[in-house]
Amino acid sequence: MNANETLFQGPYDSLDLAAPINVIDFGSLQIPPDSRYALRVDVEEGTDRIIALTIDIESTSLQLQAFAAPKTETIWHEVANDLIESLRAQGVQAESAIGPFGSEVLTHGVPGDDRPLRFIGFDGPRWFLRGTISGKALGDRDAALVIENVFRSIVVNRGADPVPPRSLLEISMPAGAIAPGLRS
């Protein structure tokens, strides 16, 4: 990070007065534009449904997904524990850690891909945001600070519709944008 870079204090809820207002609107995920990174949509095969957004900056990737949560409780810690159990059941070495956002999950690669991963999460009002980090930021503290700041810049728009807890919140293309492989 450099001295001219904005330090964010989020992730933010869309109703938070401190949330960035100059954002690219993907529905549940709103991302401040930044010329340093490439942004791509991750599409579910066979359905063309957008299931995640991925930000690539230098040699680091941050995949983002927002999920519904109950009104009265936070659930990222529980989700992180479930993630560890699920990964271990698949034969993946996974462990819990504490990082700048609280509970994290660290892996030493997943089946078919031996790159380590770092899962971070943040509980917001009736939602939680999960980030999956891979690449340079896993071994380089400066790169980690940059990608953590990107995670802090994200604005989540939960919407008012009822959504069962742990359900992926809808990600949509910004008005006027066309994504390859998506049907209009």
DOKOL-626212 format. One record per atom (N, C-alpha, C): residue number from 1; atom name; y, z, x. Coordinates in steps of 0.1 Angstrom, whole numbers. Atoms other than C-alpha are relative to their C-alpha. Layout:
BEGIN
SITE,NUM,CA,Y,Z,X
...
//
This chain:
BEGIN
SITE,1,N,-12,0,8
SITE,1,CA,0,0,0
SITE,1,C,12,0,9
SITE,2,N,-12,0,-8
SITE,2,CA,35,-6,12
SITE,2,C,11,7,-7
SITE,3,N,-11,-8,5
SITE,3,CA,68,11,6
SITE,3,C,6,-6,-12
SITE,4,N,-7,7,11
SITE,4,CA,80,-15,-19
SITE,4,C,-9,-1,-13
SITE,5,N,9,2,12
SITE,5,CA,49,-13,-42
SITE,5,C,3,12,-10
SITE,6,N,-1,-10,10
SITE,6,CA,52,5,-75
SITE,6,C,-12,9,-1
SITE,7,N,11,-9,2
SITE,7,CA,31,36,-78
SITE,7,C,-1,4,-15
SITE,8,N,2,-2,14
SITE,8,CA,17,39,-113
SITE,8,C,-6,14,-2
SITE,9,N,5,-13,3
SITE,9,CA,8,72,-130
SITE,9,C,-10,0,-11
SITE,10,N,9,1,11
SITE,10,CA,-17,59,-156
SITE,10,C,-14,1,5
SITE,11,N,-1,10,10
SITE,11,CA,-40,44,-168
SITE,11,C,8,6,-12
SITE,12,N,-9,-3,11
SITE,12,CA,-17,44,-199
SITE,12,C,-6,-4,-14
SITE,13,N,2,4,13
SITE,13,CA,-22,44,-236
SITE,13,C,12,-10,-5
SITE,14,N,-10,10,4
SITE,14,CA,-3,15,-253
SITE,14,C,12,7,-7
SITE,15,N,-11,-8,7
SITE,15,CA,18,42,-272
SITE,15,C,8,9,10
SITE,16,N,-7,-8,-10
SITE,16,CA,28,59,-240
SITE,16,C,13,-6,4
SITE,17,N,-13,5,-3
SITE,17,CA,65,56,-234
SITE,17,C,2,-4,15
SITE,18,N,-1,3,-14
SITE,18,CA,59,55,-196
SITE,18,C,-8,-12,4
SITE,19,N,8,12,-3
SITE,19,CA,35,25,-199
SITE,19,C,8,-12,4
SITE,20,N,-7,12,-3
SITE,20,CA,45,-7,-182
SITE,20,C,1,-9,-12
SITE,21,N,-2,9,12
SITE,21,CA,60,-32,-207
SITE,21,C,-2,-15,4
SITE,22,N,2,14,-4
SITE,22,CA,58,-64,-186
SITE,22,C,-15,-1,3
SITE,23,N,15,1,-1
SITE,23,CA,20,-70,-191
SITE,23,C,-5,-13,-5
SITE,24,N,8,11,5
SITE,24,CA,-5,-98,-196
SITE,24,C,-9,7,-11
SITE,25,N,7,-7,12
SITE,25,CA,-20,-89,-231
SITE,25,C,-13,-6,-2
SITE,26,N,14,4,3
SITE,26,CA,-58,-92,-233
SITE,26,C,-5,8,-12
SITE,27,N,5,-8,11
SITE,27,CA,-60,-72,-265
SITE,27,C,-1,15,4
SITE,28,N,2,-14,-3
SITE,28,CA,-75,-38,-256
SITE,28,C,5,3,15
SITE,29,N,-5,-2,-14
SITE,29,CA,-65,-43,-219
SITE,29,C,12,-8,3
SITE,30,N,-13,6,-3
SITE,30,CA,-30,-50,-208
SITE,30,C,3,3,15
SITE,31,N,0,-1,-15
SITE,31,CA,-24,-57,-171
SITE,31,C,14,-5,5
SITE,32,N,-12,5,-6
SITE,32,CA,9,-59,-153
SITE,32,C,-3,-11,10
SITE,33,N,2,11,-9
SITE,33,CA,12,-92,-135
SITE,33,C,3,4,15
SITE,34,N,-2,-2,-14
SITE,34,CA,9,-92,-97
SITE,34,C,-4,-12,8
SITE,35,N,3,12,-7
SITE,35,CA,10,-122,-74
SITE,35,C,-11,2,11
SITE,36,N,10,-3,-10
SITE,36,CA,-14,-105,-50
SITE,36,C,-14,-2,-4
SITE,37,N,14,0,4
SITE,37,CA,-45,-107,-71
SITE,37,C,-3,-12,-10
SITE,38,N,5,10,10
SITE,38,CA,-66,-132,-91
SITE,38,C,-6,8,-11
SITE,39,N,5,-6,12
SITE,39,CA,-76,-123,-126
SITE,39,C,-10,-9,-7
SITE,40,N,9,9,7
SITE,40,CA,-107,-136,-143
SITE,40,C,-7,8,-12
SITE,41,N,7,-6,12
SITE,41,CA,-125,-130,-176
SITE,41,C,-15,-1,3
SITE,42,N,14,1,-1
SITE,42,CA,-162,-121,-176
SITE,42,C,-5,-1,-14
SITE,43,N,5,4,14
SITE,43,CA,-180,-137,-206
SITE,43,C,-15,2,-1
SITE,44,N,15,-2,3
SITE,44,CA,-213,-127,-221
SITE,44,C,-6,-14,-3
SITE,45,N,8,12,1
SITE,45,CA,-238,-155,-218
SITE,45,C,-5,-1,-14
SITE,46,N,5,3,13
SITE,46,CA,-247,-171,-251
SITE,46,C,9,3,-12
SITE,47,N,-9,-3,11
SITE,47,CA,-220,-155,-272
SITE,47,C,15,-4,3
SITE,48,N,-14,3,-4
SITE,48,CA,-188,-165,-253
SITE,48,C,10,12,-2
SITE,49,N,-9,-12,2
SITE,49,CA,-175,-129,-260
SITE,49,C,4,5,14
SITE,50,N,-5,-6,-12
SITE,50,CA,-153,-115,-233
SITE,50,C,-4,14,1
SITE,51,N,5,-14,-1
SITE,51,CA,-169,-83,-220
SITE,51,C,7,8,11
SITE,52,N,-7,-7,-11
SITE,52,CA,-147,-75,-190
SITE,52,C,10,-9,6
SITE,53,N,-10,7,-9
SITE,53,CA,-117,-84,-169
SITE,53,C,-3,4,14
SITE,54,N,2,-3,-14
SITE,54,CA,-121,-86,-132
SITE,54,C,13,-4,8
SITE,55,N,-11,3,-9
SITE,55,CA,-92,-83,-107
SITE,55,C,-5,-1,14
SITE,56,N,4,2,-14
SITE,56,CA,-98,-96,-72
SITE,56,C,13,1,8
SITE,57,N,-11,-2,-9
SITE,57,CA,-74,-84,-45
SITE,57,C,-5,1,14
SITE,58,N,5,1,-13
SITE,58,CA,-80,-92,-9
SITE,58,C,-15,-1,-1
SITE,59,N,14,1,1
SITE,59,CA,-117,-85,-5
SITE,59,C,-6,11,-8
SITE,60,N,4,-11,9
SITE,60,CA,-120,-60,-33
SITE,60,C,0,-6,-14
SITE,61,N,0,3,15
SITE,61,CA,-130,-65,-70
SITE,61,C,0,13,-8
SITE,62,N,-1,-11,10
SITE,62,CA,-122,-42,-99
SITE,62,C,-3,-6,-13
SITE,63,N,3,4,13
SITE,63,CA,-140,-49,-131
SITE,63,C,4,11,-10
SITE,64,N,-5,-10,10
SITE,64,CA,-124,-33,-162
SITE,64,C,-6,-2,-14
SITE,65,N,5,0,14
SITE,65,CA,-138,-24,-196
SITE,65,C,6,13,-7
SITE,66,N,-5,-11,8
SITE,66,CA,-123,-2,-223
SITE,66,C,-9,3,-11
SITE,67,N,10,-4,11
SITE,67,CA,-145,17,-248
SITE,67,C,6,10,-9
SITE,68,N,-4,-10,9
SITE,68,CA,-139,37,-279
SITE,68,C,-6,14,3
SITE,69,N,5,-14,-2
SITE,69,CA,-142,75,-278
SITE,69,C,4,8,-12
SITE,70,N,-4,-9,12
SITE,70,CA,-141,103,-304
SITE,70,C,14,5,1
SITE,71,N,-13,-6,1
SITE,71,CA,-108,117,-315
SITE,71,C,2,13,7
SITE,72,N,-1,-14,-4
SITE,72,CA,-115,152,-305
SITE,72,C,-6,4,14
SITE,73,N,6,-4,-13
SITE,73,CA,-133,150,-271
SITE,73,C,1,-12,10
SITE,74,N,1,10,-11
SITE,74,CA,-134,132,-238
SITE,74,C,-14,-2,3
SITE,75,N,14,3,-3
SITE,75,CA,-166,115,-228
SITE,75,C,-4,-6,13
SITE,76,N,3,7,-12
SITE,76,CA,-163,98,-195
SITE,76,C,-10,8,9
SITE,77,N,10,-8,-9
SITE,77,CA,-181,127,-176
SITE,77,C,-14,-2,-6
SITE,78,N,13,1,6
SITE,78,CA,-210,124,-201
SITE,78,C,-5,-15,3
SITE,79,N,4,14,-2
SITE,79,CA,-210,86,-198
SITE,79,C,-4,-2,15
SITE,80,N,3,2,-14
SITE,80,CA,-210,88,-160
SITE,80,C,-14,6,3
SITE,81,N,14,-5,-2
SITE,81,CA,-241,111,-161
SITE,81,C,-10,-9,-6
SITE,82,N,9,9,7
SITE,82,CA,-258,87,-185
SITE,82,C,-2,-12,9
SITE,83,N,1,12,-9
SITE,83,CA,-250,58,-161
SITE,83,C,-9,3,12
SITE,84,N,9,-4,-11
SITE,84,CA,-266,77,-132
SITE,84,C,-14,0,-4
SITE,85,N,13,0,5
SITE,85,CA,-297,83,-152
SITE,85,C,-6,-14,-2
SITE,86,N,4,13,3
SITE,86,CA,-299,47,-163
SITE,86,C,-2,-8,13
SITE,87,N,2,7,-13
SITE,87,CA,-294,34,-127
SITE,87,C,-12,5,7
SITE,88,N,12,-5,-7
SITE,88,CA,-320,57,-113
SITE,88,C,-13,-4,-6
SITE,89,N,12,5,7
SITE,89,CA,-345,46,-139
SITE,89,C,-3,-14,4
SITE,90,N,2,13,-5
SITE,90,CA,-340,11,-126
SITE,90,C,-3,-1,15
SITE,91,N,3,-1,-15
SITE,91,CA,-347,23,-90
SITE,91,C,12,-1,9
SITE,92,N,-12,1,-8
SITE,92,CA,-311,23,-79
SITE,92,C,4,14,5
SITE,93,N,-5,-13,-5
SITE,93,CA,-298,51,-57
SITE,93,C,14,2,-5
SITE,94,N,-13,-3,6
SITE,94,CA,-269,66,-76
SITE,94,C,3,15,1
SITE,95,N,-4,-14,-1
SITE,95,CA,-250,98,-72
SITE,95,C,14,2,-6
SITE,96,N,-13,-4,5
SITE,96,CA,-221,117,-87
SITE,96,C,9,4,11
SITE,97,N,-10,-4,-10
SITE,97,CA,-189,122,-68
SITE,97,C,13,4,-8
SITE,98,N,-13,-3,6
SITE,98,CA,-154,136,-75
SITE,98,C,10,-8,8
SITE,99,N,-11,8,-7
SITE,99,CA,-125,112,-68
SITE,99,C,13,3,-7
SITE,100,N,-13,-3,5
SITE,100,CA,-89,109,-78
SITE,100,C,1,-1,-15
SITE,101,N,0,1,15
SITE,101,CA,-98,102,-115
SITE,101,C,-10,10,-6
SITE,102,N,10,-9,5
SITE,102,CA,-124,129,-117
SITE,102,C,-14,-5,3
SITE,103,N,13,4,-2
SITE,103,CA,-161,121,-121
SITE,103,C,-1,-15,4
SITE,104,N,3,14,-4
SITE,104,CA,-173,89,-103
SITE,104,C,-15,-1,2
SITE,105,N,13,3,-3
SITE,105,CA,-206,72,-98
SITE,105,C,0,-9,12
SITE,106,N,2,9,-12
SITE,106,CA,-216,57,-64
SITE,106,C,-14,-5,1
SITE,107,N,14,6,-2
SITE,107,CA,-245,33,-58
SITE,107,C,-1,-6,14
SITE,108,N,2,6,-13
SITE,108,CA,-260,18,-28
SITE,108,C,-6,-14,-3
SITE,109,N,5,14,4
SITE,109,CA,-266,-16,-46
SITE,109,C,-8,2,-13
SITE,110,N,8,0,12
SITE,110,CA,-283,-26,-78
SITE,110,C,-11,-11,2
SITE,111,N,11,10,-1
SITE,111,CA,-315,-47,-83
SITE,111,C,6,-15,1
SITE,112,N,-5,13,-2
SITE,112,CA,-308,-82,-69
SITE,112,C,13,-1,7
SITE,113,N,-13,0,-7
SITE,113,CA,-275,-72,-53
SITE,113,C,1,13,8
SITE,114,N,0,-12,-8
SITE,114,CA,-274,-48,-24
SITE,114,C,14,5,4
SITE,115,N,-14,-6,-2
SITE,115,CA,-236,-43,-24
SITE,115,C,1,13,-7
SITE,116,N,-3,-12,7
SITE,116,CA,-226,-8,-31
SITE,116,C,11,-1,-11
SITE,117,N,-9,0,11
SITE,117,CA,-206,0,-62
SITE,117,C,6,14,-2
SITE,118,N,-7,-13,4
SITE,118,CA,-181,27,-73
SITE,118,C,5,-1,-14
SITE,119,N,-4,0,14
SITE,119,CA,-177,34,-110
SITE,119,C,10,11,-2
SITE,120,N,-10,-10,3
SITE,120,CA,-145,52,-119
SITE,120,C,3,0,-15
SITE,121,N,-4,0,14
SITE,121,CA,-133,63,-153
SITE,121,C,12,9,-3
SITE,122,N,-12,-7,4
SITE,122,CA,-104,77,-172
SITE,122,C,-1,2,-15
SITE,123,N,0,-3,15
SITE,123,CA,-103,94,-207
SITE,123,C,14,-1,-5
SITE,124,N,-13,1,7
SITE,124,CA,-74,84,-229
SITE,124,C,-2,5,-14
SITE,125,N,1,-4,14
SITE,125,CA,-67,92,-265
SITE,125,C,-9,-10,-8
SITE,126,N,9,8,8
SITE,126,CA,-97,79,-285
SITE,126,C,-6,-12,8
SITE,127,N,5,11,-8
SITE,127,CA,-107,56,-256
SITE,127,C,-3,5,14
SITE,128,N,1,-2,-15
SITE,128,CA,-120,56,-220
SITE,128,C,0,-13,7
SITE,129,N,0,13,-8
SITE,129,CA,-115,30,-193
SITE,129,C,-9,2,11
SITE,130,N,9,0,-12
SITE,130,CA,-142,22,-168
SITE,130,C,3,-11,9
SITE,131,N,-2,9,-10
SITE,131,CA,-136,5,-136
SITE,131,C,-12,-1,10
SITE,132,N,11,2,-10
SITE,132,CA,-163,-9,-113
SITE,132,C,6,-7,12
SITE,133,N,-6,5,-12
SITE,133,CA,-152,-14,-77
SITE,133,C,-11,-4,9
SITE,134,N,9,5,-10
SITE,134,CA,-169,-35,-51
SITE,134,C,8,-6,11
SITE,135,N,-7,7,-11
SITE,135,CA,-160,-49,-17
SITE,135,C,7,10,10
SITE,136,N,-7,-6,-11
SITE,136,CA,-136,-38,10
SITE,136,C,4,15,-3
SITE,137,N,-5,-14,4
SITE,137,CA,-122,-7,-9
SITE,137,C,-10,11,1
SITE,138,N,10,-10,-1
SITE,138,CA,-155,10,-6
SITE,138,C,-1,6,14
SITE,139,N,0,-6,-13
SITE,139,CA,-151,15,31
SITE,139,C,13,0,7
SITE,140,N,-13,0,-6
SITE,140,CA,-114,11,37
SITE,140,C,9,8,-9
SITE,141,N,-9,-9,8
SITE,141,CA,-91,39,25
SITE,141,C,13,-7,-5
SITE,142,N,-12,7,5
SITE,142,CA,-60,17,24
SITE,142,C,-3,-10,-11
SITE,143,N,4,9,11
SITE,143,CA,-78,-9,3
SITE,143,C,-3,8,-13
SITE,144,N,4,-9,12
SITE,144,CA,-91,19,-20
SITE,144,C,13,4,-7
SITE,145,N,-13,-5,6
SITE,145,CA,-55,32,-25
SITE,145,C,6,-11,-8
SITE,146,N,-5,11,7
SITE,146,CA,-44,-3,-35
SITE,146,C,-7,-2,-13
SITE,147,N,8,2,12
SITE,147,CA,-72,-8,-60
SITE,147,C,1,11,-10
SITE,148,N,-2,-11,9
SITE,148,CA,-68,27,-74
SITE,148,C,13,-1,-7
SITE,149,N,-13,2,6
SITE,149,CA,-31,19,-80
SITE,149,C,-1,-11,-11
SITE,150,N,1,10,10
SITE,150,CA,-41,-12,-99
SITE,150,C,-7,6,-12
SITE,151,N,7,-7,12
SITE,151,CA,-65,9,-121
SITE,151,C,10,9,-7
SITE,152,N,-10,-9,6
SITE,152,CA,-36,33,-127
SITE,152,C,11,-8,-8
SITE,153,N,-10,8,7
SITE,153,CA,-14,4,-139
SITE,153,C,-5,-6,-13
SITE,154,N,5,6,13
SITE,154,CA,-37,-6,-168
SITE,154,C,4,7,-12
SITE,155,N,-3,-6,13
SITE,155,CA,-26,-1,-203
SITE,155,C,-11,-3,-10
SITE,156,N,10,2,10
SITE,156,CA,-52,4,-230
SITE,156,C,6,0,-14
SITE,157,N,-4,0,14
SITE,157,CA,-45,-6,-266
SITE,157,C,-13,2,-8
SITE,158,N,12,-4,8
SITE,158,CA,-72,12,-287
SITE,158,C,0,-7,-13
SITE,159,N,0,6,14
SITE,159,CA,-60,-3,-320
SITE,159,C,-2,11,-10
SITE,160,N,1,-10,11
SITE,160,CA,-61,15,-353
SITE,160,C,-14,-1,-7
SITE,161,N,13,2,7
SITE,161,CA,-95,2,-366
SITE,161,C,-10,10,5
SITE,162,N,10,-8,-4
SITE,162,CA,-124,25,-366
SITE,162,C,-11,-7,8
SITE,163,N,10,6,-9
SITE,163,CA,-148,18,-338
SITE,163,C,-9,11,5
SITE,164,N,9,-11,-4
SITE,164,CA,-180,38,-330
SITE,164,C,2,4,15
SITE,165,N,-1,-4,-14
SITE,165,CA,-178,59,-298
SITE,165,C,-9,-8,9
SITE,166,N,7,8,-11
SITE,166,CA,-189,40,-266
SITE,166,C,-1,-15,-3
SITE,167,N,0,15,2
SITE,167,CA,-184,6,-282
SITE,167,C,12,-6,8
SITE,168,N,-10,7,-8
SITE,168,CA,-166,-19,-261
SITE,168,C,12,-4,-9
SITE,169,N,-12,4,7
SITE,169,CA,-130,-25,-273
SITE,169,C,2,-15,2
SITE,170,N,-1,14,-1
SITE,170,CA,-122,-61,-280
SITE,170,C,10,-5,11
SITE,171,N,-9,7,-10
SITE,171,CA,-108,-82,-251
SITE,171,C,2,-14,-5
SITE,172,N,-3,14,5
SITE,172,CA,-91,-114,-261
SITE,172,C,9,-7,10
SITE,173,N,-8,8,-9
SITE,173,CA,-73,-142,-243
SITE,173,C,15,2,-4
SITE,174,N,-14,0,4
SITE,174,CA,-35,-140,-242
SITE,174,C,4,-12,-8
SITE,175,N,-4,11,8
SITE,175,CA,-17,-162,-266
SITE,175,C,3,-12,9
SITE,176,N,-2,12,-7
SITE,176,CA,-17,-198,-254
SITE,176,C,-9,-3,12
SITE,177,N,9,2,-11
SITE,177,CA,-43,-193,-227
SITE,177,C,-13,-5,-4
SITE,178,N,13,5,3
SITE,178,CA,-75,-211,-226
SITE,178,C,-9,3,12
SITE,179,N,10,-4,-10
SITE,179,CA,-105,-198,-207
SITE,179,C,-11,-10,0
SITE,180,N,11,10,-1
SITE,180,CA,-132,-222,-194
SITE,180,C,-12,6,-7
SITE,181,N,12,-5,6
SITE,181,CA,-163,-219,-215
SITE,181,C,2,7,-13
SITE,182,N,-2,-6,13
SITE,182,CA,-147,-203,-245
SITE,182,C,4,-11,-10
SITE,183,N,-3,9,11
SITE,183,CA,-146,-221,-278
SITE,183,C,12,5,-8
SITE,184,N,-12,-5,9
SITE,184,CA,-114,-220,-299
SITE,184,C,-3,-1,-14
//
